[in-house]
Amino acid sequence: MVDTRVNLCGIELSNPIIPASGTFGFGYEFAELYDINILGSFSCKGTTLEPRFGNPTPRIAECASGMLNAVGLQNPGVDKVLSEELPKVKPYFNKPILANVSGFSLEEYAETCRRMDESDQVGWLEVNISCPNVHGGGMSFGTSPEAAAEVTSAVKAVTKKPVFIKLSPNVTDIVAIAKACVDAGADGISLINTLLGMRIDLKSRKPILANKMGGFSGDAIFPVALRMVYQVAHAVDVPVIGMGGVSSAEQVIEMMLAGATAVQVGAANLVNPYACRDIILDLPRVMEEYKINSLQEIIGGVN
């Protein structure tokens, strides 16, 4: 009997699979399709202090082996998330949720995280300093060690629950930024967010996305994500949540060998809404095939 459990900052997960923010809504939509309690956890839709309509359409563009999105953090704001969205999923999901938070100033990040921290449904905070689809916030905080550390310190000053900082791959040295976050008090690191990409419509000779550029995700980015997870996990002494192009149980094992304690599945949910369920059900078979008795024991198994 294989053991799929992992420990994430003192909280035990039945398995390491976490649907990524922005690909799973607030959970209850997927509860209509399957029992979402099978998940290790899920990262809720990115939440900001005030409601956001998001970017103008079109927001999605297809690519070979992936997709571009420029949704722009559309969400109802933290108060409605806490009063309406999270209570809706409570009957279907009785495990701690990873609350994904974004902002446009240090004060916004801190206040949104403070409110999320008070929810008994939230187990961890995932602070997104890496969104490539918004102006004046998001990725602008994640492109320098100093700015990333400032956000981390501001959030840690007002929260008690473990804080994971979600990093952008659109930087020169992701390890330096991860180290700065950990030095500022981060309890863990999530990576990677989407790569910055673009498509052009040949007939109109204009960008397909109204935002011009957007986040590139999907199968094509897995090798980049794996490399960055490996680099960061071997440079910091806190847990890492790995993500980026994951769509199979075998890739989950790769991420964990590279150093990830838990693994998020993103774009695959948009292609196949049963993706996370299928990966979880397939994990024991893959573990047996590669003679893995416990997932916790293989974390960072590749030097």
Summary of the structure (lengths in Angstrom):
residues: 303
radius of gyration: 17.9
end to end distance: 27.1
largest distance: 57.5
contacts: 1135
relative contact order: 0.17
helix: 35%
strand: 20%
